[in-house]
Amino acid sequence: MPFLNRPFLNIFILIILLNFGLFCLTDVYVEKHAFLSINKFSAFAVILSFFSIVFLLISLLNLVSKKLFKFIIYFLFVTNIIIFLIGFFLALSLGMIYSPNIIDAVVHTDIGESREFIESFAIIQIVILAFFTIFIFLFMRLNLHISNRIFFALFTICFALTAVNIIYPSKIKKINKIRIASVLEINKIPFVHYLITTNVYFSNDAFKSSHEIAKIYDEIYLRHSKDKFSSSNVSNIVFIIGESLQKNYMSLYGFKYQTTPYMEALQSSHNLVKFSDVVSPDTATNESLIRVLNFSNYENDTNATGWFKFLNIVDLAKLGGYSTHWLSNQEKYGEYASATSASSMRADSLIFINELALYNYIKEYDGALLPYIKEQYNSNQNKDFYIIHLNGSHPKFQYRYPPKFAKFSSDIAPQELTTEKQRNWYSTYLNSIYYNDHIINEIYNIFKDSDTLIIYLSDHGQSIYEYQGKSWHGFICRWTVEIPLIFIATDKFKFAHSEIWNSIINASNLPFMSDDIIHTIADILGMQNLSEFDENRSLLSPNFDANRTRKIAGEVDYETIRNQVAYE
């Protein structure tokens, strides 16, 4: 093998050391793990296996063009040195990992700020960098050689260890082990992580437009900041955004299996009010939330292209005198997150527990948010507004709950679902709802001794094969838009704000589309004199317009699909 001799063997070993060293730095200084751990050994195995395969493939180029072979080897070497230097300073200077946030900050940093950042480095870090340069120089001068037999023996051992760690992962059980564990293992390689993260940033228009949207939001907020609003005295308002939850699978709404026991208990204690006739404005997360999180609707923004030209929900709360907190278990950036990204950046405090570039199907359970919610609550101000964005029941459902919440099995699926895949899909969806019920109850328990109103709704629904055999969302049918809207009040809230609570109870059977929830929230905040506020759209108002046409995606009248029959 041509890379098993100097200088290519030196480069091969250095690339492995650079990646393993950066992994260890990040693991210790950012993730706060112990210096000696099994995680380090598995990382070394996957790094050596990965680059062995890469170098073996590159070696084939030597048969075609030696110049091209050398160019790619040296390009790979320089790239890994740059990645190590970036990761080194991020870990030691900022205690951070490479993420889209870091790229975005660099892209929008001017020369003066860059100079200040460089000047902030400690002398010790500069000394370490100098030793690093000397080490690279001296290591490249070593006359190294390794036989093909020893190389393939090391490769086989490391590849076997990696395979074992993928097939029998220690943290993820029962759900597509190989697929998830493979991604987790590969992402341990800094080179891979940096390439994917960089691609995620530059391949999404959401990053490019976020600063333009922020400027528009700034202008709207500044314009309103001169206004005076009557202030609400509700201590805490918690707005929870669920994911892909169709109300017809909630026992709270009459489903035959008990998927929401905690919510039913809260209803029995008169702390919960469910709304019976609510639909989402669209059938996918971003398309729905551009309406829900802004004073935007199909009437004032026909093409859904100017949603950011309206006051958003976070700035609404800030204008009402509230400290604002955004806590999310969904992605911060991406083509499906422009609405949440734009609004979340307005919050006084911001927590995304999933900054990983590979977030499409690897996420923490929603329970991981609970410690952060408790921490925010324990350090809160006089008035606090929380937005909590859950991962809820997003497909694939089996990733959304811990194994102990696997209450329902596939044998309870309806007879119309004939394949094992369909029946498992059905049961795992019910389990995700069962776990979601637990999360909502845990959030309530955090606030139950305070003056708090909790508002929960799902971004959209989900078809579970009811419509044309489809099981997803993103298309219009009754099952992708029929969602829960739930108000949960603590005893202190009910006592102090009985008028608001009674108005909520009286409105519970009104026909409603969730793009107007921001008007109801403005009403609760006591901001009726806000120019964007429309009392005809607020559930609390006696002048609420119950005859508004609820057009899904601005096109389909819900009344034309509400009587669709499942499995036809």
C-alpha positions as MATLAB code, in Angstrom:
seq = 'MPFLNRPFLNIFILIILLNFGLFCLTDVYVEKHAFLSINKFSAFAVILSFFSIVFLLISLLNLVSKKLFKFIIYFLFVTNIIIFLIGFFLALSLGMIYSPNIIDAVVHTDIGESREFIESFAIIQIVILAFFTIFIFLFMRLNLHISNRIFFALFTICFALTAVNIIYPSKIKKINKIRIASVLEINKIPFVHYLITTNVYFSNDAFKSSHEIAKIYDEIYLRHSKDKFSSSNVSNIVFIIGESLQKNYMSLYGFKYQTTPYMEALQSSHNLVKFSDVVSPDTATNESLIRVLNFSNYENDTNATGWFKFLNIVDLAKLGGYSTHWLSNQEKYGEYASATSASSMRADSLIFINELALYNYIKEYDGALLPYIKEQYNSNQNKDFYIIHLNGSHPKFQYRYPPKFAKFSSDIAPQELTTEKQRNWYSTYLNSIYYNDHIINEIYNIFKDSDTLIIYLSDHGQSIYEYQGKSWHGFICRWTVEIPLIFIATDKFKFAHSEIWNSIINASNLPFMSDDIIHTIADILGMQNLSEFDENRSLLSPNFDANRTRKIAGEVDYETIRNQVAYE';
ca = [
       0.000    0.000    0.000;
       1.539    3.356   -1.019;
       0.374    5.153    2.133;
       2.199    2.724    4.446;
       5.520    4.434    3.791;
       6.918    7.864    4.605;
       5.587   10.573    4.257;
       2.086    9.218    3.676;
       2.174    6.907    6.682;
       3.157    9.919    8.821;
       0.157   11.814    7.467;
      -2.141    8.833    8.023;
      -1.083    8.496   11.669;
      -1.243   12.262   12.261;
      -4.772   12.493   10.880;
      -5.864    9.728   13.244;
      -4.130   11.441   16.186;
      -5.621   14.827   15.291;
      -9.150   13.442   15.166;
      -8.750   11.354   18.297;
      -7.124   14.255   20.143;
      -9.933   16.630   19.162;
     -12.541   14.084   20.188;
     -10.892   13.758   23.611;
     -10.653   17.552   24.038;
     -14.321   18.001   23.228;
     -15.381   15.028   25.330;
     -13.525   16.296   28.411;
     -13.794   20.100   28.164;
     -17.220   20.449   26.523;
     -19.136   17.268   27.335;
     -17.474   17.076   30.800;
     -16.861   13.331   30.613;
     -14.114   11.542   32.496;
     -10.679   11.559   30.897;
     -10.523    7.757   30.867;
     -13.684    6.124   29.567;
     -14.869    3.374   27.251;
     -16.157    6.125   24.962;
     -12.560    7.078   24.124;
     -11.653    3.526   23.059;
     -14.709    3.194   20.825;
     -13.938    6.605   19.299;
     -10.363    5.574   18.511;
     -11.595    2.360   16.897;
     -14.090    4.093   14.624;
     -11.593    6.846   13.709;
      -8.888    4.336   12.736;
     -11.398    2.180   10.846;
     -12.853    5.133    8.949;
      -9.545    6.635    7.825;
      -8.130    3.218    6.976;
     -11.000    2.730    4.548;
     -10.580    6.300    3.221;
      -6.841    5.835    2.621;
      -7.369    2.428    1.011;
      -9.821    3.988   -1.438;
      -7.499    6.925   -2.108;
      -4.659    4.481   -2.790;
      -6.557    3.269   -5.833;
      -5.956    6.710   -7.354;
      -2.239    5.983   -7.282;
      -2.847    3.511  -10.094;
      -4.350    6.290  -12.215;
      -2.415    9.407  -11.246;
       0.315    9.722   -8.621;
      -0.036   13.517   -8.650;
      -3.749   13.321   -7.912;
      -3.051   10.763   -5.162;
      -0.523   13.078   -3.487;
      -2.764   16.127   -3.858;
      -5.723   14.450   -2.166;
      -3.562   13.073    0.652;
      -2.057   16.497    1.417;
      -5.423   18.232    1.031;
      -6.918   15.813    3.549;
      -3.974   16.450    5.864;
      -4.303   20.246    5.766;
      -8.081   20.036    6.199;
      -7.726   17.923    9.341;
      -5.100   20.289   10.772;
      -7.498   23.225   10.275;
     -10.355   21.262   11.856;
      -8.182   20.395   14.842;
      -7.132   24.027   15.360;
     -10.743   25.236   15.168;
     -11.911   22.555   17.586;
      -8.971   23.175   19.910;
      -9.828   26.845   20.409;
     -13.573   26.199   20.583;
     -13.109   23.612   23.345;
     -10.491   25.411   25.438;
     -11.481   29.050   24.884;
     -15.261   28.842   24.626;
     -16.176   25.408   25.950;
     -18.193   24.806   22.790;
     -18.500   22.231   20.026;
     -18.538   23.063   16.312;
     -22.148   23.766   15.311;
     -24.224   25.875   12.887;
     -24.287   28.563   15.603;
     -20.500   28.865   15.432;
     -20.510   29.143   11.632;
     -23.275   31.727   11.733;
     -21.365   33.811   14.276;
     -18.217   33.719   12.133;
     -20.071   34.594    8.934;
     -21.581   37.658   10.575;
     -18.514   38.797   12.537;
     -16.638   41.888   11.390;
     -12.830   42.352   11.370;
     -12.786   44.251   14.668;
     -14.680   41.525   16.495;
     -12.369   38.887   15.000;
      -9.329   40.802   16.262;
     -10.824   41.027   19.764;
     -11.518   37.295   19.723;
      -7.936   36.440   18.747;
      -6.563   38.821   21.386;
      -8.642   37.037   24.026;
      -6.593   33.825   23.708;
      -4.536   33.051   26.769;
      -0.738   32.788   26.552;
      -0.912   29.109   27.509;
      -3.029   28.376   24.447;
      -0.524   30.133   22.188;
       2.304   28.113   23.761;
       0.351   24.895   23.192;
      -0.205   25.916   19.577;
       3.536   26.482   19.158;
       4.323   23.027   20.552;
       1.680   21.581   18.248;
       3.402   23.115   15.216;
       6.795   21.780   16.295;
       5.299   18.341   16.912;
       3.793   18.220   13.411;
       7.111   19.280   11.885;
       9.176   16.705   13.803;
       6.673   13.899   13.305;
       6.743   14.404    9.536;
      10.524   13.888    9.576;
      10.259   10.450   11.182;
      11.096    7.569    8.884;
       8.045    5.413    9.609;
       7.088    2.159    8.010;
       4.506   -0.506    8.748;
       3.969   -3.823    7.051;
       0.752   -4.679    5.257;
       0.186   -7.546    7.699;
       0.368   -5.336   10.812;
      -1.794   -2.649    9.227;
      -4.556   -5.070    8.278;
      -4.376   -6.703   11.714;
      -4.918   -3.320   13.430;
      -7.631   -2.392   10.962;
      -9.454   -5.691   11.487;
      -9.375   -5.315   15.276;
     -10.640   -1.730   15.205;
     -13.269   -2.479   12.572;
     -14.489   -5.422   14.642;
     -14.708   -3.255   17.772;
     -16.635   -0.612   15.841;
     -18.998   -3.228   14.421;
     -19.649   -4.641   17.897;
     -20.357   -1.156   19.235;
     -22.794   -0.561   16.389;
     -24.606   -3.883   16.582;
     -24.825   -3.870   20.376;
     -25.035   -0.199   21.313;
     -25.133    0.417   25.040;
     -27.521    3.354   25.018;
     -30.099    2.615   22.330;
     -32.187   -0.522   22.455;
     -34.924   -2.158   20.434;
     -35.206    0.547   17.750;
     -33.214    0.278   14.535;
     -30.021   -0.341   16.499;
     -27.658   -0.567   13.562;
     -28.924    2.533   11.796;
     -28.838    4.829   14.813;
     -25.666    3.442   16.349;
     -23.859    3.752   12.994;
     -24.675    7.436   12.776;
     -23.676    8.008   16.384;
     -20.363    6.223   15.871;
     -19.510    8.035   12.632;
     -20.319   11.376   14.199;
     -17.570   10.741   16.764;
     -15.091   11.475   13.973;
     -14.464   15.258   14.095;
     -13.652   15.334   10.359;
     -17.078   13.865    9.531;
     -18.905   15.998   12.086;
     -17.357   19.202   10.749;
     -18.127   18.382    7.115;
     -21.770   17.517    7.822;
     -22.309   20.528   10.084;
     -20.810   22.878    7.508;
     -22.995   21.376    4.794;
     -26.112   21.761    6.950;
     -25.364   25.451    7.427;
     -24.581   26.425    3.845;
     -27.205   24.229    2.179;
     -30.155   25.851    3.954;
     -31.642   29.195    2.993;
     -32.876   29.563    6.575;
     -29.349   30.541    7.632;
     -28.967   33.063    4.844;
     -32.267   34.811    5.595;
     -32.250   34.670    9.397;
     -30.434   37.975    9.824;
     -32.688   39.771    7.351;
     -35.721   38.475    9.269;
     -34.134   39.592   12.547;
     -33.763   43.132   11.198;
     -37.441   43.231   10.241;
     -38.439   41.873   13.640;
     -36.254   44.560   15.269;
     -38.057   47.282   13.347;
     -41.485   45.945   14.318;
     -40.494   45.645   17.977;
     -38.979   49.138   18.027;
     -42.132   50.573   16.526;
     -44.261   48.987   19.247;
     -41.849   49.708   22.106;
     -43.072   53.291   22.174;
     -46.638   52.136   22.840;
     -48.077   51.651   26.302;
     -49.952   48.474   27.118;
     -52.051   47.531   30.086;
     -50.052   44.822   31.811;
     -51.280   41.345   32.742;
     -50.497   40.151   36.250;
     -50.352   36.447   35.381;
     -47.025   35.257   36.785;
     -46.238   32.476   34.324;
     -47.586   31.658   30.892;
     -46.319   28.399   29.392;
     -46.978   27.823   25.699;
     -46.216   24.221   24.710;
     -45.998   23.304   21.028;
     -46.555   19.605   20.440;
     -45.659   17.635   17.336;
     -47.786   15.526   14.958;
     -50.464   14.816   17.568;
     -53.870   13.957   16.148;
     -56.502   14.506   18.835;
     -58.545   11.443   17.815;
     -55.911    9.158   19.373;
     -56.123   10.850   22.777;
     -58.366    9.226   25.373;
     -58.968   12.785   26.617;
     -60.923   13.212   23.364;
     -62.678    9.854   23.611;
     -60.172    7.393   22.119;
     -60.892    3.844   23.333;
     -57.395    3.174   24.741;
     -56.108    5.218   27.650;
     -53.314    7.213   26.057;
     -53.689   10.379   28.176;
     -54.424    9.378   31.802;
     -52.677   12.388   33.348;
     -54.590   14.905   31.262;
     -57.837   13.166   32.135;
     -56.933   13.420   35.817;
     -56.304   17.149   35.417;
     -59.647   17.483   33.686;
     -61.341   15.640   36.566;
     -59.761   18.039   39.066;
     -61.055   20.973   36.969;
     -57.548   22.147   36.119;
     -57.800   21.338   32.405;
     -60.069   22.510   29.606;
     -59.929   20.829   26.206;
     -61.174   22.511   23.051;
     -63.311   20.211   20.949;
     -63.134   21.698   17.442;
     -59.630   22.912   16.563;
     -57.615   22.518   13.374;
     -54.119   23.552   12.349;
     -53.539   26.117    9.565;
     -51.350   23.672    7.648;
     -50.161   20.077    7.696;
     -46.393   20.455    8.266;
     -44.414   22.048   11.080;
     -42.893   25.111    9.441;
     -45.905   25.912    7.287;
     -48.115   25.770   10.378;
     -45.833   27.625   12.800;
     -45.182   30.606   10.527;
     -48.846   31.342   11.275;
     -49.031   30.240   14.917;
     -45.934   32.197   16.028;
     -46.794   35.441   14.230;
     -49.816   37.658   13.619;
     -49.915   36.048   10.183;
     -52.844   34.243    8.590;
     -54.112   33.333    5.143;
     -56.162   36.537    4.989;
     -53.299   39.035    5.534;
     -50.490   36.955    3.973;
     -52.060   35.082    1.086;
     -48.937   33.371   -0.236;
     -47.345   32.712    3.194;
     -44.219   34.576    2.078;
     -44.431   37.606    4.370;
     -45.056   35.967    7.737;
     -41.980   37.677    9.248;
     -43.444   41.109    8.531;
     -45.787   40.711   11.489;
     -45.186   40.880   15.236;
     -44.047   37.515   16.600;
     -45.151   35.804   19.801;
     -41.867   36.289   21.693;
     -41.745   40.033   21.082;
     -45.435   40.173   21.978;
     -44.643   38.759   25.426;
     -41.643   41.066   25.860;
     -43.785   44.094   25.040;
     -46.168   42.851   27.738;
     -43.371   43.029   30.308;
     -42.477   39.330   30.398;
     -39.076   37.688   30.509;
     -39.093   35.193   27.652;
     -37.649   31.666   27.578;
     -37.465   29.290   24.608;
     -36.731   25.621   25.311;
     -36.738   23.186   22.422;
     -36.207   19.544   21.568;
     -36.394   20.278   17.855;
     -33.759   21.440   15.414;
     -32.663   25.035   15.612;
     -31.891   25.461   11.942;
     -32.883   23.839    8.692;
     -35.462   23.946    5.944;
     -38.193   22.874    8.392;
     -37.305   25.362   11.121;
     -37.296   28.895    9.716;
     -40.324   29.987   11.775;
     -39.053   28.603   15.082;
     -35.495   29.762   14.410;
     -36.596   33.342   13.731;
     -38.893   33.562   16.763;
     -36.642   31.699   19.186;
     -33.750   34.098   18.600;
     -35.914   36.869   20.076;
     -36.097   35.178   23.490;
     -34.175   36.381   26.546;
     -32.956   32.835   27.181;
     -32.615   30.116   24.605;
     -32.055   26.372   25.040;
     -31.918   23.833   22.216;
     -30.890   20.435   23.497;
     -30.290   19.133   19.967;
     -27.628   21.143   18.124;
     -26.259   18.017   16.436;
     -26.134   18.295   12.653;
     -27.387   14.709   12.342;
     -30.724   15.440   13.995;
     -33.154   13.969   11.495;
     -33.847   10.891   13.578;
     -31.468   11.029   16.529;
     -32.890   13.136   19.299;
     -33.152   13.183   23.037;
     -36.468   12.202   24.540;
     -38.595   15.202   25.517;
     -37.914   14.386   29.154;
     -34.425   15.824   28.663;
     -36.045   19.277   28.658;
     -37.449   18.951   32.177;
     -34.247   19.831   34.121;
     -33.825   22.952   31.998;
     -37.446   23.982   32.582;
     -36.991   23.517   36.332;
     -33.791   25.556   36.256;
     -35.475   28.397   34.390;
     -38.465   28.313   36.736;
     -36.293   28.380   39.867;
     -34.450   31.459   38.601;
     -37.438   33.224   37.074;
     -38.428   36.861   37.374;
     -41.756   38.378   38.377;
     -43.408   37.538   35.060;
     -42.166   34.818   32.718;
     -43.323   33.579   29.325;
     -42.130   30.120   28.307;
     -42.294   28.525   24.877;
     -41.557   24.801   25.031;
     -41.233   23.017   21.696;
     -41.529   19.256   22.031;
     -40.586   16.492   19.633;
     -43.813   14.787   20.654;
     -45.059   12.230   18.139;
     -42.890   13.069   15.167;
     -42.204   10.082   12.925;
     -40.509    7.757   13.501;
     -42.547    7.285   16.645;
     -40.415    4.541   18.199;
     -37.658    7.105   18.780;
     -39.877    9.386   20.842;
     -40.293    7.494   24.107;
     -38.189    5.415   26.518;
     -38.784    1.645   26.446;
     -40.682    1.710   29.748;
     -43.444    3.736   28.056;
     -44.083    1.026   25.457;
     -47.544    0.366   26.878;
     -49.345   -0.586   23.676;
     -48.496   -3.514   21.421;
     -49.259   -4.123   17.765;
     -52.016   -6.650   18.497;
     -54.453   -3.827   19.353;
     -54.207   -2.264   15.875;
     -57.463   -2.124   13.886;
     -58.149   -4.901   11.411;
     -57.720   -2.519    8.474;
     -53.995   -2.483    9.228;
     -52.920   -5.827    7.854;
     -49.115   -5.761    7.760;
     -46.817   -5.987   10.777;
     -45.190   -2.694    9.769;
     -48.547   -0.918    9.821;
     -49.541   -2.444   13.151;
     -46.209   -1.513   14.757;
     -46.514    2.023   13.378;
     -49.952    2.261   15.004;
     -48.837    0.999   18.418;
     -45.668    3.108   18.551;
     -47.746    6.188   17.726;
     -49.979    5.443   20.718;
     -46.904    4.967   22.912;
     -45.531    8.352   21.844;
     -48.829    9.966   22.868;
     -48.734    8.117   26.191;
     -45.229    9.493   26.849;
     -46.277   12.966   25.720;
     -49.053   12.879   28.318;
     -46.412   12.121   30.953;
     -44.267   15.067   29.809;
     -47.185   17.506   29.938;
     -47.987   16.338   33.471;
     -44.355   16.739   34.545;
     -44.320   20.302   33.211;
     -47.542   20.991   35.114;
     -45.955   19.620   38.308;
     -43.072   22.076   37.966;
     -45.479   25.022   37.966;
     -48.409   23.672   39.982;
     -47.667   25.689   43.140;
     -47.465   28.996   41.259;
     -49.755   31.332   39.349;
     -49.439   29.653   35.945;
     -51.480   29.085   32.806;
     -50.308   26.367   30.406;
     -51.454   26.347   26.782;
     -50.816   23.203   24.746;
     -51.456   22.615   21.065;
     -49.932   20.465   18.358;
     -48.398   21.990   15.248;
     -50.458   19.663   13.029;
     -51.981   16.194   13.052;
     -50.902   12.866   11.582;
     -52.526   10.299    9.334;
     -52.108    6.742   10.586;
     -53.223    5.043    7.363;
     -56.746    6.514    7.641;
     -56.387    8.498    4.414;
     -55.635    6.543    1.215;
     -53.338    4.217    3.144;
     -50.922    7.051    3.927;
     -49.138    7.375    7.242;
     -47.465   10.755    7.488;
     -48.353   14.428    7.372;
     -47.766   17.190    4.830;
     -50.935   16.490    2.824;
     -54.450   17.728    3.510;
     -57.031   15.462    5.089;
     -58.977   15.706    8.330;
     -56.471   13.543   10.227;
     -53.490   15.795    9.461;
     -55.251   18.930   10.767;
     -57.441   17.845   13.684;
     -55.358   18.768   16.708;
     -55.731   19.209   20.471;
     -55.893   22.636   22.058;
     -55.682   22.400   25.839;
     -55.549   24.964   28.626;
     -54.215   23.841   32.009;
     -54.444   26.151   35.022;
     -52.948   25.871   38.482;
     -55.207   26.444   41.469;
     -53.520   29.796   42.107;
     -54.246   30.908   38.557;
     -57.890   29.868   38.790;
     -58.302   31.800   42.029;
     -56.494   34.957   40.874;
     -57.832   35.037   37.310;
     -61.261   33.460   37.495;
     -62.618   35.744   34.771;
     -60.029   34.528   32.251;
     -60.541   30.898   33.285;
     -64.315   31.150   32.948;
     -63.925   32.700   29.491;
     -61.709   29.783   28.486;
     -64.309   27.280   29.737;
     -67.122   29.046   27.889;
     -65.166   29.037   24.623;
     -64.191   25.348   24.678;
     -66.640   24.259   21.980;
     -66.045   27.105   19.531;
     -64.687   26.264   16.062;
     -61.089   27.486   15.942;
     -57.963   27.421   13.795;
     -54.683   27.652   15.673;
     -53.210   30.460   13.547;
     -55.310   32.769   15.739;
     -53.923   31.523   19.072;
     -51.620   34.553   19.195;
     -54.689   36.803   19.476;
     -55.948   34.799   22.454;
     -52.508   35.049   24.080;
     -52.445   38.813   23.476;
     -55.849   38.981   25.178;
     -54.533   37.034   28.187;
     -51.533   39.376   28.332;
     -53.898   42.344   28.535;
     -52.685   43.826   25.234;
     -56.015   44.535   23.597;
     -54.842   47.961   22.389;
     -52.106   46.385   20.258;
     -52.641   47.355   16.612;
     -52.329   43.731   15.413;
     -54.847   42.426   17.958;
     -58.283   41.495   16.618;
     -60.921   40.705   19.218;
     -62.862   38.720   16.609;
     -60.009   36.208   16.612;
     -59.584   35.840   20.384;
     -61.296   32.930   22.139;
     -61.695   35.095   25.240;
     -63.637   37.799   23.442;
     -67.449   37.857   23.432;
     -67.106   39.096   19.837;
     -65.169   36.026   18.648;
     -66.030   35.210   15.022;
     -67.235   31.608   15.058;
     -68.138   31.838   11.357;
     -64.604   32.354   10.068;
     -63.802   29.985    7.208;
     -60.975   27.720    8.305;
     -58.918   27.288    5.159;
     -56.121   24.753    5.438;
     -52.983   26.047    3.690;
     -55.151   28.975    2.657;
     -56.935   26.734    0.151;
     -59.145   23.944    1.519;
     -62.160   24.709    3.689;
     -62.037   22.330    6.645;
     -65.799   21.840    6.493;
     -65.365   20.046    3.157;
     -63.140   17.365    4.707;
     -64.323   17.069    8.308;
     -66.659   14.154    7.510;
     -64.037   11.992    5.799;
     -64.268    8.348    6.896;
     -61.171    6.423    7.926;
     -59.705    3.661    5.728;
     -62.014    4.353    2.761;
];
